[in-house]
C-alpha cells in the first residue's frame, strides 16, 4: 500500500525462567503502541507461551482488562494522572512474567487507528494535524494519509517505531496532489524518520509511509503536530543543586523564540529559554531518570545510559509542553561552556576539575582546550555523546607542551551475554604531572558538525566509583525473571569500574515479595557476576518490582549506587539492551529441583583449596536423570572441579581452588545445575519429553584470607 501492588496469580505451573527449552513468556509485539491520556485503546499482544495472560504496566494509572471472546486482546485505560512518556508493559501468565514492551502515552491529541485500504493517493486515509495515528506496515505496500495543512504552519511528521520496540525501519515521504515529493526522511532518530515541513500553500498533502524493505505486520506511531519539537538544549550538563537556564533549539517553541542560523532539513531552527533543576537525589545513589525510554540515540540502541547520571527534561513554551524530551547530565563539578573559536592555535583555557558542555558547530570542527595539571597522578577523562543521545562519534586526544600524545581514547563499554553497553563515547584515564600544561582535543571521528552534534567533556583527578547494571540471564533472547517455589533464578550483573575503583561491591535487594530471598552478594573481581534469588517451597505466587542497591568503599567511607535494570529487546545479535525503570520478578509453582550448599559460608586461604558440600533436592518425581554442575560467571581467580549428581545421589563434594595473590575479602559464588527433565504441557501428563533445564544454586560466600607470612 502509497503497579506497584503485587499482583497475586495462583496457578499451577512449571519452571521457565532462564530455561530456554521450557515455556517462558515472551512478549514480541503490542499494537497499538500507545494511547492518549484519559483515553482507552483495544490492545493486541503477540508472543510465545502467553497462556492465561494478564497485562501489567509499571504505572498504576494504566490498566488492562481482557476482552471477552477475543483471545490476547485487552482494553487498556489511561487515567489523567499518567504523565506523557513511555512505560513498560509486561505479560504475567501461566508460565511467569515476560520481557517488557514500550507503551507510549501522549496528551491532548486524539488517537486514530489506521484504516485499510490506504495504499495510494486515491484511497488515502484522511487525518488531521495534532492527531496520533497507530498503524501497521503492509507487505510490499504503502500506507498513505491525506492531510489538510494551512499556509505558514510548521508541522513535524514523526514516525516512532524503533523507539517503541518495533522492528519497522520506516521511510517517510510528503507529496503534493501531483505526487511530487516535497520532503523525505529515513534515519533521523535512530532508524525512525522525522520530517520538518513549513507549509508553502494551504491545501491537501499526502504522507507516504513504508518499511525500508517493505515488510508487513510491523506497528508504528505517526504523529503530525504543531506542538513544540525540541532538537537540542544547551548546556547538556548541570551541577548538582544548581538551577539551569537552557537555551533550547527546535521548532514551534514560542512566539518569542529567536531565529538562529542553525539549519536542519533546509529549515532554520529557533531558540528559546527554559529553566529546570536536576532532581535532588540523582547523585546520592547514581541514577538516570527518564520520561521516555532513551532509545533514539543510534540505529541499534545499546545500554547507553548505564554509565551516566542525569535526567530528562520536557521543555514547555506558552503553556504547551514539547512532544519530545532531552537527556541532561547531572554532576558534582562546576560546569563550563565551550567558547568558539577554540582551535589548536587558540585553545580555550579551562581549569580542572570541570564538566564542559560543548558542540561541534560545523563540519571539521576541532575543539581544543588547554589546562594545567593541578596535581601529580591519575586523571579521568570522559566524553559523553551517545550517552546523552548525541549524534557524534567523538574521540579525545591529550598532548603535552611539546605536542607529544600522552593519551588517545575512543569507544568503550562491556559486551556481556545479552547486555551490550559498548558505546561510541571515549572514556579512560591518564597520568599527568603537576604544573605541566596540556591540551585536549575533542572531535567527531567523521568530522561532522551542526546543531545535532553536542557533547559533554569531564576531566578530573580520578575518583574511584562504579556503575552496576543487571539483565535477565535468559540468553540470547528477551525474557523475564521467574522463580519457582523451592528453586532459584539469577540475574547477570555488569560492572563498569571508573576512576580506578578496584574494591568490593556488595549487592543487596529491597522490596522482595513474601517467600523470596537473596543474600548480600559481594562481587570483587572483574566486570561481571551473578545475583541469585530463591523462593521458599510455600512462597505465594506473585509478580511485581524489586530494587537492587550496590555498596562500595572509598577508604573507610561507604557509598551506595542504584543497580540499573536492563532488558534484552530482540533475539537477534543487534545489541538492543535497553533500560527499565524497575526490574520485575514473578513467583510460580514448584521447581523440578533445587540446589544449595550445606554451609552458606566457607573460609579459604589464597593459593589453597577448600572442600564444600552441595545438596540436591529433586522435587519432580519424574526427574531421575543425572544433573551436571557448572560455575556461573566465576572470576578467573576461582576454579571448581566438574561434578555430576547421578540418579539417587543427593550430596556431592566440590573443591574450590583460589589462585595465589587473590585479594583478601568476601566473594559470593553460585553454580548451575543442568539436566534433562521430563516435561509436557498436556494436563493429563502424557507425552513427556526430556527438556534441558538449568537452575542455579543458592549462593555460597567465600572468605578469602591472606596466607601467613613465612617464618624466618
Secondary structure as UniProt FT lines:
FT   TURN            17..18
FT   TURN            20..21
FT   STRAND          26..31
FT   STRAND          34..36
FT   TURN            37..38
FT   STRAND          40..48
FT   TURN            51..52
FT   STRAND          54..57
FT   TURN            60..61
FT   STRAND          62..66
FT   TURN            68..69
FT   TURN            71..72
FT   STRAND          73..78
FT   TURN            80..81
FT   STRAND          85..93
FT   TURN            94..95
FT   STRAND          96..97
FT   STRAND          101..106
FT   STRAND          110..113
FT   HELIX           121..123
FT   STRAND          125..127
FT   TURN            129..130
FT   STRAND          131..136
FT   TURN            139..140
FT   STRAND          143..149
FT   TURN            151..152
FT   STRAND          154..160
FT   HELIX           162..164
FT   STRAND          170..175
FT   TURN            177..178
FT   STRAND          181..185
FT   TURN            190..191
FT   STRAND          194..198
FT   STRAND          203..211
FT   TURN            212..213
FT   STRAND          219..225
FT   STRAND          229..234
FT   STRAND          237..239
FT   TURN            240..241
FT   STRAND          243..251
FT   TURN            255..256
FT   STRAND          258..264
FT   TURN            265..266
FT   STRAND          267..277
FT   TURN            280..281
FT   HELIX           282..285
FT   STRAND          288..289
FT   HELIX           304..307
FT   STRAND          310..313
FT   STRAND          316..317
FT   TURN            318..319
FT   STRAND          320..321
FT   STRAND          326..331
FT   STRAND          335..337
FT   TURN            345..346
FT   STRAND          348..349
FT   STRAND          354..359
FT   TURN            363..364
FT   STRAND          366..372
FT   STRAND          377..384
FT   HELIX           386..388
FT   STRAND          394..399
FT   TURN            401..402
FT   STRAND          405..409
FT   STRAND          415..416
FT   TURN            417..418
FT   STRAND          419..420
FT   STRAND          427..432
FT   TURN            434..435
FT   STRAND          437..444
FT   TURN            445..446
FT   TURN            451..452
FT   STRAND          454..461
FT   STRAND          465..472
FT   STRAND          482..484
FT   TURN            485..486
FT   STRAND          488..498
FT   TURN            499..500
FT   STRAND          505..510
FT   TURN            514..515
FT   STRAND          516..517
FT   STRAND          521..523
FT   STRAND          528..535
FT   TURN            537..538
FT   STRAND          542..554
FT   TURN            555..556
FT   STRAND          557..562
FT   STRAND          564..568
FT   STRAND          577..579
FT   STRAND          583..588
FT   STRAND          593..597
FT   STRAND          601..605
FT   TURN            606..607
FT   STRAND          609..618
FT   TURN            621..622
FT   STRAND          627..631
FT   TURN            636..637
FT   STRAND          638..640
FT   STRAND          643..645
FT   TURN            647..648
FT   STRAND          651..658
FT   TURN            660..661
FT   STRAND          665..669
FT   STRAND          671..679
FT   TURN            683..684
FT   STRAND          689..696
FT   STRAND          700..705
//
